[in-house]
Amino acid sequence: MRKEHLKQIEERLLEERGQILKELGYFDDNYTDTTRSASGDLSAYSFHMADQGTDAMEREKAFLFASQEGRHLISIDEALRRLYRDEDGFGRCETCGEEINWERLEAIPHARLCIVCKAAEENGVGRA
């Protein structure tokens, strides 16, 4: 893969990483402030049954969002490690070893698999 492509991918990965960290930080601050202001005290727990149900649902959504963003952050960090560890090997499919199409890496810079192997993975079969 060409050096300028690697540089573009590195910049995209670092940009996405920063954005996710920013969103997670904002979400954490916002969620904590919302829970406290809703009850009027410093406790994160509600005393009214309807509020408790709403709070539980909001906490569940918060954990789901954080876990999805966390998984995305992990995949970005893994891609950066692959890039820094082995520039020559970056952009190769982990299953078949073929070079991952530039358009795919441009769209999903943390992609580990070529489109053929990814489709096979999603369908639950090995590469033909």
DOTI-382918 format. One line per 10 residues: number of its first residue (from 1); their letters; for each residue x, y, z of N, C-alpha, C. Coordinates in nm, 4 decimals, decimal comma. Layout:
BEGIN
NUM> a> X/Y/Z/X/Y/Z/X/Y/Z; ... .
// end
This chain:
BEGIN
1> mrkehlkqie> 0,0852/-0,1175/0,0000/0,0000/0,0000/0,0000/0,0898/0,1239/0,0000; 0,0475/0,2248/-0,0707/0,1272/0,3460/-0,0845/0,1311/0,4254/0,0455; 0,2429/0,4956/0,0659/0,2644/0,5729/0,1892/0,1553/0,6778/0,2109; 0,1133/0,7443/0,1026/0,0109/0,8484/0,1202/-0,1231/0,7879/0,1612; -0,1524/0,6658/0,1147/-0,2747/0,5975/0,1572/-0,2662/0,5627/0,3052; -0,1501/0,5141/0,3479/-0,1317/0,4803/0,4897/-0,1480/0,6045/0,5769; -0,0948/0,7166/0,5316/-0,1062/0,8417/0,6068/-0,2527/0,8850/0,6160; -0,3266/0,8738/0,5060/-0,4691/0,9089/0,5068/-0,5457/0,8206/0,6049; -0,5152/0,6915/0,6035/-0,5843/0,5990/0,6933/-0,5504/0,6309/0,8381; -0,4241/0,6577/0,8649/-0,3835/0,6924/1,0016/-0,4585/0,8163/1,0498 .
11> erlleergqi> -0,4659/0,9183/0,9658/-0,5365/1,0412/1,0028/-0,6840/1,0147/1,0292; -0,7476/0,9344/0,9435/-0,8895/0,9003/0,9630/-0,9111/0,8252/1,0932; -0,8239/0,7266/1,1199/-0,8377/0,6476/1,2422/-0,8214/0,7357/1,3655; -0,7223/0,8231/1,3650/-0,7004/0,9122/1,4793/-0,8166/1,0099/1,4958; -0,8709/1,0572/1,3839/-0,9863/1,1476/1,3890/-1,1088/1,0761/1,4475; -1,1358/0,9551/1,3986/-1,2494/0,8774/1,4504/-1,2306/0,8463/1,5984; -1,1081/0,8116/1,6358/-1,0780/0,7793/1,7756/-1,1067/0,9001/1,8655; -1,0596/1,0170/1,8231/-1,0834/1,1389/1,8998/-1,2312/1,1709/1,9118; -1,3051/1,1516/1,8034/-1,4487/1,1786/1,8041/-1,5221/1,0858/1,9009; -1,4868/0,9586/1,8997/-1,5521/0,8626/1,9898/-1,5217/0,8972/2,1346 .
21> lkelgyfddn> -1,3962/0,9275/2,1645/-1,3600/0,9639/2,3019/-1,4346/1,0895/2,3462; -1,4480/1,1843/2,2553/-1,5213/1,3073/2,2854/-1,6685/1,2764/2,3135; -1,7298/1,1919/2,2280/-1,8704/1,1557/2,2466/-1,8914/1,0801/2,3773; -1,8025/0,9883/2,4070/-1,8165/0,9124/2,5316/-1,8006/1,0032/2,6525; -1,7084/1,0976/2,6458/-1,6905/1,1928/2,7552/-1,8107/1,2831/2,7711; -1,8634/1,3337/2,6604/-1,9819/1,4186/2,6638/-2,1005/1,3408/2,7186; -2,1161/1,2189/2,6712/-2,2286/1,1372/2,7146/-2,2208/1,1106/2,8641; -2,1026/1,0776/2,9127/-2,0852/1,0487/3,0548/-2,1194/1,1715/3,1386; -2,0669/1,2883/3,0996/-2,0954/1,4118/3,1729/-2,2433/1,4464/3,1669; -2,3025/1,4379/3,0486/-2,4419/1,4735/3,0287/-2,5343/1,3786/3,1043 .
31> ytdttrsasg> -2,5052/1,2494/3,0992/-2,5885/1,1506/3,1666/-2,5857/1,1716/3,3177; -2,4695/1,1973/3,3737/-2,4571/1,2194/3,5175/-2,5339/1,3440/3,5585; -2,5196/1,4529/3,4825/-2,5903/1,5768/3,5137/-2,7413/1,5590/3,5039; -2,7896/1,4870/3,4044/-2,9326/1,4664/3,3839/-2,9926/1,3877/3,4990; -2,9250/1,2843/3,5433/-2,9790/1,2015/3,6513/-2,9864/1,2819/3,7799; -2,8868/1,3621/3,8039/-2,8864/1,4412/3,9273/-2,9939/1,5490/3,9244; -3,0077/1,6197/3,8126/-3,1037/1,7295/3,8069/-3,2474/1,6797/3,8035; -3,2715/1,5615/3,7520/-3,4075/1,5087/3,7441/-3,4649/1,4825/3,8823; -3,3838/1,4386/3,9745/-3,4344/1,4053/4,1075/-3,4233/1,5229/4,2036; -3,3458/1,6246/4,1684/-3,3327/1,7399/4,2549/-3,2319/1,7198/4,3663 .
41> dlsaysfhma> -3,1629/1,6091/4,3672/-3,0591/1,5879/4,4680/-2,9349/1,5300/4,4012; -2,8375/1,4963/4,4803/-2,7128/1,4444/4,4252/-2,7171/1,2943/4,4032; -2,8259/1,2312/4,4395/-2,8380/1,0870/4,4209/-2,8683/1,0553/4,2754; -2,8195/0,9419/4,2297/-2,8472/0,8998/4,0921/-2,9722/0,8128/4,0860; -3,0447/0,8020/4,1946/-3,1618/0,7146/4,1998/-3,2883/0,7960/4,2220; -3,3983/0,7547/4,1595/-3,5278/0,8212/4,1727/-3,6092/0,7523/4,2809; -3,7059/0,8272/4,3351/-3,7912/0,7701/4,4381/-3,9315/0,7418/4,3871; -3,9717/0,7989/4,2756/-4,1030/0,7748/4,2190/-4,0932/0,6563/4,1231; -4,1928/0,5660/4,1276/-4,1862/0,4434/4,0475/-4,1756/0,4715/3,8975; -4,2516/0,5692/3,8480/-4,2462/0,6004/3,7048/-4,1084/0,6532/3,6667 .
51> dqgtdamere> -4,0527/0,7371/3,7531/-3,9181/0,7890/3,7280/-3,8147/0,6774/3,7324; -3,8338/0,5822/3,8216/-3,7395/0,4704/3,8309/-3,7381/0,3901/3,7013; -3,8558/0,3677/3,6441/-3,8635/0,2949/3,5174/-3,7958/0,3709/3,4047; -3,8224/0,5009/3,3991/-3,7594/0,5842/3,2967/-3,6088/0,5883/3,3155; -3,5653/0,6048/3,4403/-3,4215/0,6081/3,4686/-3,3548/0,4767/3,4310; -3,4208/0,3654/3,4605/-3,3639/0,2344/3,4270/-3,3503/0,2201/3,2756; -3,4522/0,2656/3,2026/-3,4468/0,2582/3,0567/-3,3342/0,3472/3,0027; -3,3204/0,4665/3,0570/-3,2142/0,5576/3,0132/-3,0762/0,4998/3,0439; -3,0613/0,4371/3,1608/-2,9328/0,3742/3,1944/-2,9020/0,2607/3,0981; -3,0039/0,1824/3,0643/-2,9850/0,0714/2,9700/-2,9401/0,1242/2,8334 .
61> kaflfasqeg> -3,0055/0,2306/2,7861/-2,9650/0,2907/2,6589/-2,8223/0,3444/2,6676; -2,7892/0,4025/2,7815/-2,6546/0,4574/2,8006/-2,5490/0,3481/2,7933; -2,5748/0,2377/2,8601/-2,4777/0,1283/2,8585/-2,4662/0,0676/2,7191; -2,5771/0,0580/2,6481/-2,5742/0,0051/2,5118/-2,4913/0,0957/2,4213; -2,5165/0,2254/2,4296/-2,4402/0,3218/2,3497/-2,2919/0,3134/2,3828; -2,2600/0,3134/2,5112/-2,1195/0,3098/2,5532/-2,0520/0,1809/2,5088; -2,1229/0,0693/2,5153/-2,0599/-0,0570/2,4757/-2,0382/-0,0617/2,3244; -2,1326/-0,0088/2,2464/-2,1145/-0,0047/2,1006/-1,9972/0,0856/2,0640; -1,9929/0,2022/2,1243/-1,8834/0,2947/2,0966/-1,7512/0,2370/2,1471; -1,7562/0,1671/2,2593/-1,6359/0,1038/2,3129/-1,5807/-0,0012/2,2185 .
71> rhlisideal> -1,6693/-0,0821/2,1606/-1,6243/-0,1835/2,0641/-1,5641/-0,1176/1,9400; -1,6258/-0,0093/1,8958/-1,5726/0,0634/1,7800/-1,4346/0,1207/1,8136; -1,4205/0,1747/1,9333/-1,2923/0,2294/1,9768/-1,1847/0,1208/1,9804; -1,2201/0,0032/2,0283/-1,1252/-0,1087/2,0319/-1,0809/-0,1452/1,8906; -1,1747/-0,1516/1,7963/-1,1371/-0,1878/1,6587/-1,0473/-0,0811/1,5960; -1,0689/0,0439/1,6299/-0,9825/0,1513/1,5796/-0,8431/0,1399/1,6402; -0,8364/0,1157/1,7710/-0,7064/0,0990/1,8366/-0,6302/-0,0202/1,7802; -0,7009/-0,1292/1,7534/-0,6362/-0,2465/1,6941/-0,5825/-0,2141/1,5547; -0,6581/-0,1379/1,4767/-0,6124/-0,0993/1,3424/-0,4878/-0,0115/1,3510; -0,4859/0,0810/1,4454/-0,3673/0,1653/1,4628/-0,2461/0,0812/1,5028 .
81> rrlyrdedgf> -0,2668/-0,0163/1,5906/-0,1560/-0,1054/1,6284/-0,1042/-0,1821/1,5071; -0,1960/-0,2339/1,4250/-0,1545/-0,3062/1,3040/-0,0757/-0,2142/1,2111; -0,1226/-0,0927/1,1971/-0,0576/0,0043/1,1090/0,0828/0,0379/1,1589; 0,0968/0,0640/1,2886/0,2264/0,1025/1,3437/0,3228/-0,0161/1,3515; 0,2702/-0,1342/1,3741/0,3534/-0,2530/1,3894/0,4076/-0,3011/1,2552; 0,3235/-0,2961/1,1513/0,3629/-0,3539/1,0230/0,2992/-0,2762/0,9085; 0,3633/-0,1670/0,8691/0,3087/-0,0845/0,7600/0,2916/-0,1641/0,6314; 0,3867/-0,2525/0,6038/0,3802/-0,3303/0,4797/0,2656/-0,4310/0,4816; 0,2312/-0,4805/0,5995/0,1243/-0,5798/0,6103/-0,0129/-0,5191/0,6311; -0,0165/-0,3888/0,6654/-0,1454/-0,3247/0,6888/-0,2238/-0,3203/0,5587 .
91> grcetcgeei> -0,3528/-0,3483/0,5678/-0,4380/-0,3464/0,4495/-0,4479/-0,4827/0,3833; -0,3938/-0,5835/0,4492/-0,4061/-0,7214/0,4001/-0,5127/-0,7919/0,4820; -0,5912/-0,8732/0,4150/-0,6985/-0,9486/0,4790/-0,6385/-1,0480/0,5780; -0,6930/-1,0523/0,6991/-0,6436/-1,1441/0,8014/-0,6803/-1,2890/0,7724; -0,7759/-1,3113/0,6850/-0,8175/-1,4480/0,6532/-0,7422/-1,5034/0,5331; -0,7444/-1,4315/0,4218/-0,6857/-1,4862/0,2982/-0,5505/-1,4259/0,2628; -0,5152/-1,3128/0,3234/-0,3866/-1,2503/0,2946/-0,3856/-1,1591/0,1732; -0,4975/-1,1521/0,1013/-0,5061/-1,0629/-0,0152/-0,5134/-0,9177/0,0327; -0,4744/-0,8261/-0,0553/-0,4822/-0,6851/-0,0211/-0,6288/-0,6410/-0,0186; -0,6649/-0,5671/0,0850/-0,8010/-0,5145/0,0967/-0,8137/-0,3969/0,0001 .
101> nwerleaiph> -0,9216/-0,3945/-0,0747/-0,9492/-0,2905/-0,1726/-0,9401/-0,1522/-0,1067; -0,8747/-0,0580/-0,1743/-0,8572/0,0768/-0,1202/-0,9914/0,1434/-0,0897; -1,0906/0,1236/-0,1750/-1,2219/0,1846/-0,1520/-1,2826/0,1339/-0,0209; -1,2617/0,0066/0,0090/-1,3128/-0,0497/0,1350/-1,2408/0,0137/0,2539; -1,1085/0,0241/0,2454/-1,0327/0,0852/0,3548/-1,0652/0,2334/0,3700; -1,0940/0,2982/0,2594/-1,1313/0,4389/0,2647/-1,2639/0,4555/0,3399; -1,3561/0,3627/0,3166/-1,4870/0,3675/0,3827/-1,4789/0,3178/0,5267; -1,4020/0,2111/0,5486/-1,3901/0,1501/0,6816/-1,2410/0,1308/0,7099; -1,1746/0,2347/0,7606/-1,0290/0,2267/0,7753/-0,9810/0,1202/0,8742; -1,0691/0,0722/0,9602/-1,0292/-0,0314/1,0558/-1,0643/-0,1729/1,0069 .
111> arlcivckaa> -1,1002/-0,1860/0,8783/-1,1383/-0,3171/0,8227/-1,0229/-0,4165/0,8355; -1,0556/-0,5385/0,8787/-0,9569/-0,6461/0,8930/-0,9668/-0,7472/0,7801; -1,0812/-0,7492/0,7138/-1,1076/-0,8504/0,6124/-1,1414/-0,7858/0,4788; -1,1046/-0,8557/0,3707/-1,1467/-0,8108/0,2379/-1,2978/-0,8330/0,2271; -1,3581/-0,7783/0,1260/-1,5037/-0,7856/0,1118/-1,5524/-0,9292/0,0953; -1,4762/-1,0126/0,0255/-1,5159/-1,1524/0,0045/-1,5156/-1,2276/0,1377; -1,4091/-1,2119/0,2155/-1,3998/-1,2822/0,3444/-1,5005/-1,2267/0,4455; -1,5267/-1,0970/0,4405/-1,6254/-1,0375/0,5310/-1,7646/-1,0919/0,4999; -1,7972/-1,1020/0,3720/-1,9274/-1,1575/0,3326/-1,9379/-1,3026/0,3772; -1,8304/-1,3787/0,3616/-1,8304/-1,5188/0,4047/-1,8462/-1,5278/0,5562 .
121> eengvgra> -1,7809/-1,4387/0,6300/-1,7927/-1,4369/0,7760/-1,9368/-1,4081/0,8174; -1,9984/-1,3109/0,7528/-2,1360/-1,2751/0,7859/-2,2337/-1,3863/0,7514; -2,2021/-1,4639/0,6493/-2,2876/-1,5763/0,6107/-2,2532/-1,7037/0,6862; -2,1487/-1,6971/0,7684/-2,1117/-1,8123/0,8501/-2,0402/-1,9228/0,7752; -1,9733/-1,8878/0,6672/-1,8977/-1,9885/0,5910/-1,7552/-1,9397/0,5706; -1,6655/-2,0323/0,5413/-1,5276/-1,9968/0,5113/-1,5158/-1,9453/0,3698; -1,4027/-1,8868/0,3392/-1,3799/-1,8355/0,2029/-1,3642/-1,9524/0,1075; -1,4223/-1,9397/-0,0098/-1,4162/-2,0457/-0,1113/-1,2803/-2,0529/-0,1755 .
// end
